[in-house]
């Protein structure tokens, strides 16, 4: 049973409020009047099961959720080789390392590269 509650009627947007791309995506969604439930990933920590579910919905391995372009990754984990459990622990402890924003509507999920990607949902 899924842990992330979704609906065909609204977009669930997982975002980091300190990331400019997320701020733009959230502003775009609100400006377009899209039905939205926004989830701040810094304040609302993911469970390991939720991270596994997100990766599965996106068709990615667990480490595919890791933002390898983030300075924190380069500084601490660039040469690391973790299994799925290890990456889950790292992302739960350091949510800034999670690729975002991630948008879900119903069973469809995307990593948002530009705010207009939301129209694909």
PDB file as gemmi writes it, atoms N, CA and C in Angstrom:
CRYST1    1.000    1.000    1.000  90.00  90.00  90.00 P 1                      
ATOM      1  N   UNK A   1       0.839  -1.177   0.000  1.00  0.00           N  
ATOM      2  CA  UNK A   1       0.000   0.000   0.000  1.00  0.00           C  
ATOM      3  C   UNK A   1       0.889   1.247   0.000  1.00  0.00           C  
ATOM      4  N   UNK A   2       0.612   2.205  -0.878  1.00  0.00           N  
ATOM      5  CA  UNK A   2       1.457   3.404  -0.950  1.00  0.00           C  
ATOM      6  C   UNK A   2       1.384   4.245   0.326  1.00  0.00           C  
ATOM      7  N   UNK A   3       2.510   4.850   0.660  1.00  0.00           N  
ATOM      8  CA  UNK A   3       2.564   5.753   1.813  1.00  0.00           C  
ATOM      9  C   UNK A   3       2.301   7.189   1.415  1.00  0.00           C  
ATOM     10  N   UNK A   4       2.526   7.516   0.140  1.00  0.00           N  
ATOM     11  CA  UNK A   4       2.330   8.887  -0.322  1.00  0.00           C  
ATOM     12  C   UNK A   4       0.934   8.979  -0.917  1.00  0.00           C  
ATOM     13  N   UNK A   5       0.070   9.711  -0.235  1.00  0.00           N  
ATOM     14  CA  UNK A   5      -1.309   9.854  -0.692  1.00  0.00           C  
ATOM     15  C   UNK A   5      -1.354  10.829  -1.862  1.00  0.00           C  
ATOM     16  N   UNK A   6      -1.923  10.366  -2.968  1.00  0.00           N  
ATOM     17  CA  UNK A   6      -2.036  11.209  -4.145  1.00  0.00           C  
ATOM     18  C   UNK A   6      -3.440  11.128  -4.694  1.00  0.00           C  
ATOM     19  N   UNK A   7      -3.724  12.015  -5.618  1.00  0.00           N  
ATOM     20  CA  UNK A   7      -5.039  12.086  -6.223  1.00  0.00           C  
ATOM     21  C   UNK A   7      -4.887  12.544  -7.667  1.00  0.00           C  
ATOM     22  N   UNK A   8      -5.830  12.178  -8.493  1.00  0.00           N  
ATOM     23  CA  UNK A   8      -5.859  12.678  -9.867  1.00  0.00           C  
ATOM     24  C   UNK A   8      -6.268  14.152  -9.882  1.00  0.00           C  
ATOM     25  N   UNK A   9      -6.798  14.645  -8.762  1.00  0.00           N  
ATOM     26  CA  UNK A   9      -7.374  15.994  -8.707  1.00  0.00           C  
ATOM     27  C   UNK A   9      -6.414  17.059  -8.220  1.00  0.00           C  
ATOM     28  N   UNK A  10      -5.252  16.644  -7.713  1.00  0.00           N  
ATOM     29  CA  UNK A  10      -4.288  17.642  -7.261  1.00  0.00           C  
ATOM     30  C   UNK A  10      -2.871  17.176  -7.519  1.00  0.00           C  
ATOM     31  N   UNK A  11      -1.980  18.136  -7.583  1.00  0.00           N  
ATOM     32  CA  UNK A  11      -0.556  17.863  -7.733  1.00  0.00           C  
ATOM     33  C   UNK A  11       0.074  17.945  -6.344  1.00  0.00           C  
ATOM     34  N   UNK A  12       0.843  16.927  -6.002  1.00  0.00           N  
ATOM     35  CA  UNK A  12       1.639  16.965  -4.775  1.00  0.00           C  
ATOM     36  C   UNK A  12       3.032  17.392  -5.210  1.00  0.00           C  
ATOM     37  N   UNK A  13       3.495  18.510  -4.658  1.00  0.00           N  
ATOM     38  CA  UNK A  13       4.797  19.057  -5.022  1.00  0.00           C  
ATOM     39  C   UNK A  13       5.734  18.979  -3.826  1.00  0.00           C  
ATOM     40  N   UNK A  14       6.775  18.161  -3.946  1.00  0.00           N  
ATOM     41  CA  UNK A  14       7.813  18.059  -2.927  1.00  0.00           C  
ATOM     42  C   UNK A  14       8.915  19.025  -3.325  1.00  0.00           C  
ATOM     43  N   UNK A  15       9.253  19.946  -2.435  1.00  0.00           N  
ATOM     44  CA  UNK A  15      10.198  21.005  -2.793  1.00  0.00           C  
ATOM     45  C   UNK A  15      11.025  21.440  -1.596  1.00  0.00           C  
ATOM     46  N   UNK A  16      12.157  22.068  -1.903  1.00  0.00           N  
ATOM     47  CA  UNK A  16      13.026  22.681  -0.909  1.00  0.00           C  
ATOM     48  C   UNK A  16      12.803  24.191  -1.025  1.00  0.00           C  
ATOM     49  N   UNK A  17      12.274  24.846   0.000  1.00  0.00           N  
ATOM     50  CA  UNK A  17      11.964  26.273  -0.101  1.00  0.00           C  
ATOM     51  C   UNK A  17      13.199  27.156  -0.272  1.00  0.00           C  
ATOM     52  N   UNK A  18      14.379  26.602  -0.053  1.00  0.00           N  
ATOM     53  CA  UNK A  18      15.618  27.367  -0.190  1.00  0.00           C  
ATOM     54  C   UNK A  18      16.237  27.236  -1.577  1.00  0.00           C  
ATOM     55  N   UNK A  19      15.633  26.444  -2.430  1.00  0.00           N  
ATOM     56  CA  UNK A  19      16.162  26.198  -3.772  1.00  0.00           C  
ATOM     57  C   UNK A  19      15.409  27.068  -4.783  1.00  0.00           C  
ATOM     58  N   UNK A  20      16.118  27.903  -5.547  1.00  0.00           N  
ATOM     59  CA  UNK A  20      15.447  28.809  -6.489  1.00  0.00           C  
ATOM     60  C   UNK A  20      14.542  28.098  -7.495  1.00  0.00           C  
ATOM     61  N   UNK A  21      14.945  26.931  -7.979  1.00  0.00           N  
ATOM     62  CA  UNK A  21      14.109  26.191  -8.927  1.00  0.00           C  
ATOM     63  C   UNK A  21      12.796  25.769  -8.310  1.00  0.00           C  
ATOM     64  N   UNK A  22      12.846  25.379  -7.045  1.00  0.00           N  
ATOM     65  CA  UNK A  22      11.618  25.000  -6.337  1.00  0.00           C  
ATOM     66  C   UNK A  22      10.722  26.205  -6.101  1.00  0.00           C  
ATOM     67  N   UNK A  23      11.341  27.326  -5.735  1.00  0.00           N  
ATOM     68  CA  UNK A  23      10.560  28.548  -5.512  1.00  0.00           C  
ATOM     69  C   UNK A  23       9.820  28.943  -6.789  1.00  0.00           C  
ATOM     70  N   UNK A  24      10.505  28.858  -7.925  1.00  0.00           N  
ATOM     71  CA  UNK A  24       9.884  29.208  -9.206  1.00  0.00           C  
ATOM     72  C   UNK A  24       8.765  28.240  -9.559  1.00  0.00           C  
ATOM     73  N   UNK A  25       8.978  26.957  -9.305  1.00  0.00           N  
ATOM     74  CA  UNK A  25       7.966  25.961  -9.614  1.00  0.00           C  
ATOM     75  C   UNK A  25       6.727  26.163  -8.750  1.00  0.00           C  
ATOM     76  N   UNK A  26       6.924  26.415  -7.476  1.00  0.00           N  
ATOM     77  CA  UNK A  26       5.794  26.658  -6.575  1.00  0.00           C  
ATOM     78  C   UNK A  26       5.041  27.919  -6.997  1.00  0.00           C  
ATOM     79  N   UNK A  27       5.763  28.986  -7.321  1.00  0.00           N  
ATOM     80  CA  UNK A  27       5.127  30.231  -7.763  1.00  0.00           C  
ATOM     81  C   UNK A  27       4.359  30.017  -9.067  1.00  0.00           C  
ATOM     82  N   UNK A  28       4.928  29.257  -9.986  1.00  0.00           N  
ATOM     83  CA  UNK A  28       4.265  28.961 -11.253  1.00  0.00           C  
ATOM     84  C   UNK A  28       2.950  28.217 -11.015  1.00  0.00           C  
ATOM     85  N   UNK A  29       2.999  27.171 -10.183  1.00  0.00           N  
ATOM     86  CA  UNK A  29       1.804  26.375  -9.900  1.00  0.00           C  
ATOM     87  C   UNK A  29       0.715  27.233  -9.269  1.00  0.00           C  
ATOM     88  N   UNK A  30       1.097  28.079  -8.332  1.00  0.00           N  
ATOM     89  CA  UNK A  30       0.109  28.945  -7.674  1.00  0.00           C  
ATOM     90  C   UNK A  30      -0.429  29.985  -8.658  1.00  0.00           C  
ATOM     91  N   UNK A  31       0.458  30.562  -9.464  1.00  0.00           N  
ATOM     92  CA  UNK A  31       0.049  31.562 -10.445  1.00  0.00           C  
ATOM     93  C   UNK A  31      -0.888  30.995 -11.501  1.00  0.00           C  
ATOM     94  N   UNK A  32      -0.697  29.728 -11.849  1.00  0.00           N  
ATOM     95  CA  UNK A  32      -1.553  29.071 -12.842  1.00  0.00           C  
ATOM     96  C   UNK A  32      -2.845  28.550 -12.213  1.00  0.00           C  
ATOM     97  N   UNK A  33      -2.926  28.635 -10.896  1.00  0.00           N  
ATOM     98  CA  UNK A  33      -4.129  28.154 -10.207  1.00  0.00           C  
ATOM     99  C   UNK A  33      -4.250  26.641 -10.207  1.00  0.00           C  
ATOM    100  N   UNK A  34      -3.128  25.938 -10.307  1.00  0.00           N  
ATOM    101  CA  UNK A  34      -3.162  24.479 -10.310  1.00  0.00           C  
ATOM    102  C   UNK A  34      -3.559  23.967  -8.924  1.00  0.00           C  
ATOM    103  N   UNK A  35      -4.369  22.914  -8.882  1.00  0.00           N  
ATOM    104  CA  UNK A  35      -4.705  22.319  -7.581  1.00  0.00           C  
ATOM    105  C   UNK A  35      -3.436  21.708  -6.999  1.00  0.00           C  
ATOM    106  N   UNK A  36      -3.036  22.182  -5.831  1.00  0.00           N  
ATOM    107  CA  UNK A  36      -1.703  21.878  -5.341  1.00  0.00           C  
ATOM    108  C   UNK A  36      -1.694  21.581  -3.846  1.00  0.00           C  
ATOM    109  N   UNK A  37      -0.904  20.559  -3.490  1.00  0.00           N  
ATOM    110  CA  UNK A  37      -0.551  20.310  -2.090  1.00  0.00           C  
ATOM    111  C   UNK A  37       0.966  20.364  -2.053  1.00  0.00           C  
ATOM    112  N   UNK A  38       1.518  21.396  -1.430  1.00  0.00           N  
ATOM    113  CA  UNK A  38       2.965  21.566  -1.394  1.00  0.00           C  
ATOM    114  C   UNK A  38       3.540  20.989  -0.108  1.00  0.00           C  
ATOM    115  N   UNK A  39       4.655  20.273  -0.261  1.00  0.00           N  
ATOM    116  CA  UNK A  39       5.298  19.608   0.867  1.00  0.00           C  
ATOM    117  C   UNK A  39       6.762  20.048   0.923  1.00  0.00           C  
ATOM    118  N   UNK A  40       7.098  20.790   1.952  1.00  0.00           N  
ATOM    119  CA  UNK A  40       8.461  21.266   2.200  1.00  0.00           C  
ATOM    120  C   UNK A  40       9.286  20.074   2.701  1.00  0.00           C  
ATOM    121  N   UNK A  41      10.273  19.637   1.916  1.00  0.00           N  
ATOM    122  CA  UNK A  41      11.047  18.448   2.290  1.00  0.00           C  
ATOM    123  C   UNK A  41      12.042  18.717   3.405  1.00  0.00           C  
ATOM    124  N   UNK A  42      12.276  19.970   3.732  1.00  0.00           N  
ATOM    125  CA  UNK A  42      13.170  20.294   4.850  1.00  0.00           C  
ATOM    126  C   UNK A  42      12.403  20.140   6.172  1.00  0.00           C  
ATOM    127  N   UNK A  43      11.158  20.587   6.203  1.00  0.00           N  
ATOM    128  CA  UNK A  43      10.337  20.498   7.418  1.00  0.00           C  
ATOM    129  C   UNK A  43       9.681  19.132   7.587  1.00  0.00           C  
ATOM    130  N   UNK A  44       9.353  18.477   6.496  1.00  0.00           N  
ATOM    131  CA  UNK A  44       8.631  17.202   6.524  1.00  0.00           C  
ATOM    132  C   UNK A  44       9.539  16.085   6.039  1.00  0.00           C  
ATOM    133  N   UNK A  45      10.169  15.415   6.979  1.00  0.00           N  
ATOM    134  CA  UNK A  45      11.156  14.400   6.639  1.00  0.00           C  
ATOM    135  C   UNK A  45      10.488  13.171   6.013  1.00  0.00           C  
ATOM    136  N   UNK A  46      11.081  12.671   4.939  1.00  0.00           N  
ATOM    137  CA  UNK A  46      10.614  11.451   4.306  1.00  0.00           C  
ATOM    138  C   UNK A  46      10.947  10.248   5.170  1.00  0.00           C  
ATOM    139  N   UNK A  47      10.097   9.232   5.088  1.00  0.00           N  
ATOM    140  CA  UNK A  47      10.452   7.936   5.663  1.00  0.00           C  
ATOM    141  C   UNK A  47      11.245   7.183   4.592  1.00  0.00           C  
ATOM    142  N   UNK A  48      11.902   6.125   4.990  1.00  0.00           N  
ATOM    143  CA  UNK A  48      12.607   5.300   4.021  1.00  0.00           C  
ATOM    144  C   UNK A  48      11.647   4.714   2.994  1.00  0.00           C  
ATOM    145  N   UNK A  49      10.473   4.295   3.457  1.00  0.00           N  
ATOM    146  CA  UNK A  49       9.470   3.724   2.555  1.00  0.00           C  
ATOM    147  C   UNK A  49       8.996   4.758   1.542  1.00  0.00           C  
ATOM    148  N   UNK A  50       8.829   5.997   1.975  1.00  0.00           N  
ATOM    149  CA  UNK A  50       8.401   7.052   1.046  1.00  0.00           C  
ATOM    150  C   UNK A  50       9.467   7.321  -0.012  1.00  0.00           C  
ATOM    151  N   UNK A  51      10.738   7.311   0.378  1.00  0.00           N  
ATOM    152  CA  UNK A  51      11.815   7.503  -0.592  1.00  0.00           C  
ATOM    153  C   UNK A  51      11.840   6.357  -1.602  1.00  0.00           C  
ATOM    154  N   UNK A  52      11.637   5.136  -1.122  1.00  0.00           N  
ATOM    155  CA  UNK A  52      11.575   3.993  -2.034  1.00  0.00           C  
ATOM    156  C   UNK A  52      10.396   4.131  -2.990  1.00  0.00           C  
ATOM    157  N   UNK A  53       9.261   4.571  -2.467  1.00  0.00           N  
ATOM    158  CA  UNK A  53       8.076   4.767  -3.301  1.00  0.00           C  
ATOM    159  C   UNK A  53       8.312   5.860  -4.343  1.00  0.00           C  
ATOM    160  N   UNK A  54       8.906   6.963  -3.927  1.00  0.00           N  
ATOM    161  CA  UNK A  54       9.202   8.043  -4.871  1.00  0.00           C  
ATOM    162  C   UNK A  54      10.112   7.555  -5.993  1.00  0.00           C  
ATOM    163  N   UNK A  55      11.173   6.856  -5.632  1.00  0.00           N  
ATOM    164  CA  UNK A  55      12.092   6.337  -6.640  1.00  0.00           C  
ATOM    165  C   UNK A  55      11.349   5.408  -7.599  1.00  0.00           C  
ATOM    166  N   UNK A  56      10.506   4.548  -7.059  1.00  0.00           N  
ATOM    167  CA  UNK A  56       9.742   3.632  -7.894  1.00  0.00           C  
ATOM    168  C   UNK A  56       8.799   4.355  -8.840  1.00  0.00           C  
ATOM    169  N   UNK A  57       8.096   5.366  -8.339  1.00  0.00           N  
ATOM    170  CA  UNK A  57       7.173   6.131  -9.193  1.00  0.00           C  
ATOM    171  C   UNK A  57       7.920   6.860 -10.301  1.00  0.00           C  
ATOM    172  N   UNK A  58       9.134   7.284 -10.004  1.00  0.00           N  
ATOM    173  CA  UNK A  58       9.939   7.996 -10.998  1.00  0.00           C  
ATOM    174  C   UNK A  58      10.716   7.043 -11.915  1.00  0.00           C  
ATOM    175  N   UNK A  59      10.694   5.760 -11.582  1.00  0.00           N  
ATOM    176  CA  UNK A  59      11.439   4.788 -12.375  1.00  0.00           C  
ATOM    177  C   UNK A  59      12.942   4.905 -12.195  1.00  0.00           C  
ATOM    178  N   UNK A  60      13.356   5.281 -10.988  1.00  0.00           N  
ATOM    179  CA  UNK A  60      14.772   5.487 -10.686  1.00  0.00           C  
ATOM    180  C   UNK A  60      15.244   4.513  -9.615  1.00  0.00           C  
ATOM    181  N   UNK A  61      16.533   4.181  -9.608  1.00  0.00           N  
ATOM    182  CA  UNK A  61      17.079   3.487  -8.437  1.00  0.00           C  
ATOM    183  C   UNK A  61      17.129   4.494  -7.281  1.00  0.00           C  
ATOM    184  N   UNK A  62      17.288   4.021  -6.076  1.00  0.00           N  
ATOM    185  CA  UNK A  62      17.323   4.912  -4.908  1.00  0.00           C  
ATOM    186  C   UNK A  62      18.367   6.008  -5.084  1.00  0.00           C  
ATOM    187  N   UNK A  63      19.564   5.662  -5.527  1.00  0.00           N  
ATOM    188  CA  UNK A  63      20.588   6.695  -5.663  1.00  0.00           C  
ATOM    189  C   UNK A  63      20.279   7.670  -6.797  1.00  0.00           C  
ATOM    190  N   UNK A  64      19.284   7.376  -7.611  1.00  0.00           N  
ATOM    191  CA  UNK A  64      18.832   8.311  -8.639  1.00  0.00           C  
ATOM    192  C   UNK A  64      18.098   9.509  -8.058  1.00  0.00           C  
ATOM    193  N   UNK A  65      17.690   9.401  -6.791  1.00  0.00           N  
ATOM    194  CA  UNK A  65      17.060  10.532  -6.104  1.00  0.00           C  
ATOM    195  C   UNK A  65      18.087  11.511  -5.539  1.00  0.00           C  
ATOM    196  N   UNK A  66      19.347  11.106  -5.527  1.00  0.00           N  
ATOM    197  CA  UNK A  66      20.397  11.940  -4.942  1.00  0.00           C  
ATOM    198  C   UNK A  66      20.827  13.007  -5.945  1.00  0.00           C  
ATOM    199  N   UNK A  67      20.817  14.264  -5.485  1.00  0.00           N  
ATOM    200  CA  UNK A  67      21.277  15.377  -6.311  1.00  0.00           C  
ATOM    201  C   UNK A  67      22.799  15.425  -6.253  1.00  0.00           C  
ATOM    202  N   UNK A  68      23.409  14.817  -7.244  1.00  0.00           N  
ATOM    203  CA  UNK A  68      24.869  14.712  -7.261  1.00  0.00           C  
ATOM    204  C   UNK A  68      25.538  16.005  -7.711  1.00  0.00           C  
ATOM    205  N   UNK A  69      24.738  17.010  -8.032  1.00  0.00           N  
ATOM    206  CA  UNK A  69      25.275  18.327  -8.383  1.00  0.00           C  
ATOM    207  C   UNK A  69      25.288  19.283  -7.188  1.00  0.00           C  
ATOM    208  N   UNK A  70      24.742  18.854  -6.071  1.00  0.00           N  
ATOM    209  CA  UNK A  70      24.697  19.697  -4.875  1.00  0.00           C  
ATOM    210  C   UNK A  70      26.095  19.769  -4.246  1.00  0.00           C  
ATOM    211  N   UNK A  71      26.529  20.956  -3.787  1.00  0.00           N  
ATOM    212  CA  UNK A  71      27.866  21.091  -3.176  1.00  0.00           C  
ATOM    213  C   UNK A  71      28.088  20.149  -1.988  1.00  0.00           C  
ATOM    214  N   UNK A  72      27.041  19.863  -1.229  1.00  0.00           N  
ATOM    215  CA  UNK A  72      27.163  18.969  -0.078  1.00  0.00           C  
ATOM    216  C   UNK A  72      27.536  17.551  -0.538  1.00  0.00           C  
ATOM    217  N   UNK A  73      26.998  17.140  -1.682  1.00  0.00           N  
ATOM    218  CA  UNK A  73      27.347  15.831  -2.236  1.00  0.00           C  
ATOM    219  C   UNK A  73      28.828  15.804  -2.602  1.00  0.00           C  
ATOM    220  N   UNK A  74      29.273  16.823  -3.333  1.00  0.00           N  
ATOM    221  CA  UNK A  74      30.682  16.879  -3.745  1.00  0.00           C  
ATOM    222  C   UNK A  74      31.622  16.849  -2.547  1.00  0.00           C  
ATOM    223  N   UNK A  75      31.235  17.569  -1.509  1.00  0.00           N  
ATOM    224  CA  UNK A  75      32.095  17.698  -0.343  1.00  0.00           C  
ATOM    225  C   UNK A  75      32.165  16.415   0.487  1.00  0.00           C  
ATOM    226  N   UNK A  76      31.026  15.706   0.607  1.00  0.00           N  
ATOM    227  CA  UNK A  76      30.970  14.580   1.542  1.00  0.00           C  
ATOM    228  C   UNK A  76      30.794  13.192   0.915  1.00  0.00           C  
ATOM    229  N   UNK A  77      30.202  13.120  -0.277  1.00  0.00           N  
ATOM    230  CA  UNK A  77      29.797  11.803  -0.777  1.00  0.00           C  
ATOM    231  C   UNK A  77      30.234  11.490  -2.206  1.00  0.00           C  
ATOM    232  N   UNK A  78      31.011  12.339  -2.829  1.00  0.00           N  
ATOM    233  CA  UNK A  78      31.354  12.176  -4.247  1.00  0.00           C  
ATOM    234  C   UNK A  78      31.994  10.820  -4.556  1.00  0.00           C  
ATOM    235  N   UNK A  79      32.787  10.307  -3.664  1.00  0.00           N  
ATOM    236  CA  UNK A  79      33.463   9.033  -3.919  1.00  0.00           C  
ATOM    237  C   UNK A  79      32.858   7.887  -3.117  1.00  0.00           C  
ATOM    238  N   UNK A  80      31.679   8.116  -2.571  1.00  0.00           N  
ATOM    239  CA  UNK A  80      31.044   7.111  -1.723  1.00  0.00           C  
ATOM    240  C   UNK A  80      30.338   6.050  -2.564  1.00  0.00           C  
ATOM    241  N   UNK A  81      30.267   4.858  -2.016  1.00  0.00           N  
ATOM    242  CA  UNK A  81      29.568   3.758  -2.660  1.00  0.00           C  
ATOM    243  C   UNK A  81      28.664   3.109  -1.612  1.00  0.00           C  
ATOM    244  N   UNK A  82      27.393   3.542  -1.582  1.00  0.00           N  
ATOM    245  CA  UNK A  82      26.445   3.042  -0.585  1.00  0.00           C  
ATOM    246  C   UNK A  82      25.424   2.133  -1.245  1.00  0.00           C  
ATOM    247  N   UNK A  83      24.850   1.250  -0.446  1.00  0.00           N  
ATOM    248  CA  UNK A  83      23.713   0.471  -0.919  1.00  0.00           C  
ATOM    249  C   UNK A  83      22.452   1.328  -0.729  1.00  0.00           C  
ATOM    250  N   UNK A  84      21.304   0.789  -1.103  1.00  0.00           N  
ATOM    251  CA  UNK A  84      20.051   1.560  -1.016  1.00  0.00           C  
ATOM    252  C   UNK A  84      19.786   2.062   0.399  1.00  0.00           C  
ATOM    253  N   UNK A  85      19.981   1.200   1.383  1.00  0.00           N  
ATOM    254  CA  UNK A  85      19.742   1.608   2.773  1.00  0.00           C  
ATOM    255  C   UNK A  85      20.656   2.756   3.184  1.00  0.00           C  
ATOM    256  N   UNK A  86      21.894   2.697   2.742  1.00  0.00           N  
ATOM    257  CA  UNK A  86      22.834   3.770   3.052  1.00  0.00           C  
ATOM    258  C   UNK A  86      22.389   5.096   2.447  1.00  0.00           C  
ATOM    259  N   UNK A  87      21.973   5.079   1.169  1.00  0.00           N  
ATOM    260  CA  UNK A  87      21.505   6.318   0.533  1.00  0.00           C  
ATOM    261  C   UNK A  87      20.232   6.829   1.192  1.00  0.00           C  
ATOM    262  N   UNK A  88      19.358   5.925   1.591  1.00  0.00           N  
ATOM    263  CA  UNK A  88      18.130   6.358   2.275  1.00  0.00           C  
ATOM    264  C   UNK A  88      18.485   7.073   3.575  1.00  0.00           C  
ATOM    265  N   UNK A  89      19.386   6.524   4.354  1.00  0.00           N  
ATOM    266  CA  UNK A  89      19.804   7.161   5.607  1.00  0.00           C  
ATOM    267  C   UNK A  89      20.403   8.539   5.338  1.00  0.00           C  
ATOM    268  N   UNK A  90      21.233   8.634   4.299  1.00  0.00           N  
ATOM    269  CA  UNK A  90      21.867   9.914   3.973  1.00  0.00           C  
ATOM    270  C   UNK A  90      20.824  10.945   3.549  1.00  0.00           C  
ATOM    271  N   UNK A  91      19.869  10.554   2.701  1.00  0.00           N  
ATOM    272  CA  UNK A  91      18.843  11.504   2.252  1.00  0.00           C  
ATOM    273  C   UNK A  91      17.914  11.913   3.393  1.00  0.00           C  
ATOM    274  N   UNK A  92      17.638  10.994   4.300  1.00  0.00           N  
ATOM    275  CA  UNK A  92      16.780  11.349   5.440  1.00  0.00           C  
ATOM    276  C   UNK A  92      17.498  12.339   6.353  1.00  0.00           C  
ATOM    277  N   UNK A  93      18.795  12.157   6.512  1.00  0.00           N  
ATOM    278  CA  UNK A  93      19.589  13.040   7.368  1.00  0.00           C  
ATOM    279  C   UNK A  93      19.902  14.371   6.677  1.00  0.00           C  
ATOM    280  N   UNK A  94      20.018  14.348   5.346  1.00  0.00           N  
ATOM    281  CA  UNK A  94      20.385  15.525   4.555  1.00  0.00           C  
ATOM    282  C   UNK A  94      19.381  15.718   3.417  1.00  0.00           C  
ATOM    283  N   UNK A  95      18.174  16.178   3.708  1.00  0.00           N  
ATOM    284  CA  UNK A  95      17.167  16.299   2.650  1.00  0.00           C  
ATOM    285  C   UNK A  95      17.555  17.247   1.515  1.00  0.00           C  
ATOM    286  N   UNK A  96      18.546  18.105   1.732  1.00  0.00           N  
ATOM    287  CA  UNK A  96      19.006  18.981   0.648  1.00  0.00           C  
ATOM    288  C   UNK A  96      19.618  18.180  -0.495  1.00  0.00           C  
ATOM    289  N   UNK A  97      19.963  16.918  -0.235  1.00  0.00           N  
ATOM    290  CA  UNK A  97      20.551  16.071  -1.266  1.00  0.00           C  
ATOM    291  C   UNK A  97      19.512  15.387  -2.160  1.00  0.00           C  
ATOM    292  N   UNK A  98      18.237  15.547  -1.843  1.00  0.00           N  
ATOM    293  CA  UNK A  98      17.193  14.926  -2.655  1.00  0.00           C  
ATOM    294  C   UNK A  98      16.928  15.801  -3.874  1.00  0.00           C  
ATOM    295  N   UNK A  99      16.934  15.173  -5.050  1.00  0.00           N  
ATOM    296  CA  UNK A  99      16.587  15.906  -6.271  1.00  0.00           C  
ATOM    297  C   UNK A  99      15.164  16.421  -6.112  1.00  0.00           C  
ATOM    298  N   UNK A 100      14.971  17.658  -6.441  1.00  0.00           N  
ATOM    299  CA  UNK A 100      13.649  18.255  -6.327  1.00  0.00           C  
ATOM    300  C   UNK A 100      13.592  19.478  -7.218  1.00  0.00           C  
ATOM    301  N   UNK A 101      12.441  20.001  -7.477  1.00  0.00           N  
ATOM    302  CA  UNK A 101      11.133  19.567  -7.013  1.00  0.00           C  
ATOM    303  C   UNK A 101      10.655  18.298  -7.726  1.00  0.00           C  
ATOM    304  N   UNK A 102       9.851  17.544  -7.002  1.00  0.00           N  
ATOM    305  CA  UNK A 102       9.214  16.344  -7.538  1.00  0.00           C  
ATOM    306  C   UNK A 102       7.712  16.585  -7.484  1.00  0.00           C  
ATOM    307  N   UNK A 103       7.032  16.313  -8.582  1.00  0.00           N  
ATOM    308  CA  UNK A 103       5.591  16.504  -8.650  1.00  0.00           C  
ATOM    309  C   UNK A 103       4.918  15.171  -8.952  1.00  0.00           C  
ATOM    310  N   UNK A 104       3.808  14.923  -8.260  1.00  0.00           N  
ATOM    311  CA  UNK A 104       3.031  13.694  -8.460  1.00  0.00           C  
ATOM    312  C   UNK A 104       1.565  14.084  -8.632  1.00  0.00           C  
ATOM    313  N   UNK A 105       0.940  13.464  -9.604  1.00  0.00           N  
ATOM    314  CA  UNK A 105      -0.516  13.577  -9.765  1.00  0.00           C  
ATOM    315  C   UNK A 105      -1.014  12.181 -10.086  1.00  0.00           C  
ATOM    316  N   UNK A 106      -1.838  11.647  -9.214  1.00  0.00           N  
ATOM    317  CA  UNK A 106      -2.307  10.275  -9.404  1.00  0.00           C  
ATOM    318  C   UNK A 106      -1.135   9.314  -9.361  1.00  0.00           C  
ATOM    319  N   UNK A 107      -0.959   8.548 -10.436  1.00  0.00           N  
ATOM    320  CA  UNK A 107       0.133   7.571 -10.497  1.00  0.00           C  
ATOM    321  C   UNK A 107       1.339   8.086 -11.275  1.00  0.00           C  
ATOM    322  N   UNK A 108       1.260   9.311 -11.783  1.00  0.00           N  
ATOM    323  CA  UNK A 108       2.346   9.870 -12.589  1.00  0.00           C  
ATOM    324  C   UNK A 108       3.228  10.775 -11.724  1.00  0.00           C  
ATOM    325  N   UNK A 109       4.550  10.625 -11.868  1.00  0.00           N  
ATOM    326  CA  UNK A 109       5.499  11.435 -11.098  1.00  0.00           C  
ATOM    327  C   UNK A 109       6.612  11.912 -12.016  1.00  0.00           C  
ATOM    328  N   UNK A 110       7.076  13.141 -11.761  1.00  0.00           N  
ATOM    329  CA  UNK A 110       8.183  13.705 -12.540  1.00  0.00           C  
ATOM    330  C   UNK A 110       9.107  14.499 -11.623  1.00  0.00           C  
ATOM    331  N   UNK A 111      10.367  14.580 -12.025  1.00  0.00           N  
ATOM    332  CA  UNK A 111      11.271  15.560 -11.433  1.00  0.00           C  
ATOM    333  C   UNK A 111      11.113  16.796 -12.308  1.00  0.00           C  
ATOM    334  N   UNK A 112      10.781  17.916 -11.704  1.00  0.00           N  
ATOM    335  CA  UNK A 112      10.488  19.145 -12.438  1.00  0.00           C  
ATOM    336  C   UNK A 112      11.799  19.857 -12.761  1.00  0.00           C  
ATOM    337  N   UNK A 113      12.091  19.966 -14.048  1.00  0.00           N  
ATOM    338  CA  UNK A 113      13.287  20.690 -14.480  1.00  0.00           C  
ATOM    339  C   UNK A 113      12.991  22.162 -14.737  1.00  0.00           C  
ATOM    340  N   UNK A 114      11.828  22.431 -15.297  1.00  0.00           N  
ATOM    341  CA  UNK A 114      11.353  23.812 -15.488  1.00  0.00           C  
ATOM    342  C   UNK A 114       9.904  23.844 -15.006  1.00  0.00           C  
ATOM    343  N   UNK A 115       9.463  24.967 -14.459  1.00  0.00           N  
ATOM    344  CA  UNK A 115       8.110  25.027 -13.924  1.00  0.00           C  
ATOM    345  C   UNK A 115       7.021  24.554 -14.884  1.00  0.00           C  
ATOM    346  N   UNK A 116       7.192  24.826 -16.172  1.00  0.00           N  
ATOM    347  CA  UNK A 116       6.164  24.417 -17.118  1.00  0.00           C  
ATOM    348  C   UNK A 116       6.067  22.904 -17.277  1.00  0.00           C  
ATOM    349  N   UNK A 117       7.033  22.153 -16.728  1.00  0.00           N  
ATOM    350  CA  UNK A 117       6.936  20.678 -16.745  1.00  0.00           C  
ATOM    351  C   UNK A 117       5.672  20.209 -16.040  1.00  0.00           C  
ATOM    352  N   UNK A 118       5.148  21.026 -15.127  1.00  0.00           N  
ATOM    353  CA  UNK A 118       3.926  20.631 -14.408  1.00  0.00           C  
ATOM    354  C   UNK A 118       2.762  20.379 -15.361  1.00  0.00           C  
ATOM    355  N   UNK A 119       2.791  20.988 -16.517  1.00  0.00           N  
ATOM    356  CA  UNK A 119       1.710  20.795 -17.489  1.00  0.00           C  
ATOM    357  C   UNK A 119       1.703  19.370 -18.033  1.00  0.00           C  
ATOM    358  N   UNK A 120       2.787  18.617 -17.840  1.00  0.00           N  
ATOM    359  CA  UNK A 120       2.845  17.217 -18.288  1.00  0.00           C  
ATOM    360  C   UNK A 120       2.024  16.299 -17.388  1.00  0.00           C  
ATOM    361  N   UNK A 121       1.619  16.812 -16.241  1.00  0.00           N  
ATOM    362  CA  UNK A 121       0.844  15.973 -15.310  1.00  0.00           C  
ATOM    363  C   UNK A 121      -0.608  16.103 -15.620  1.00  0.00           C  
TER     364      UNK A 121                                                      
END                                                                             
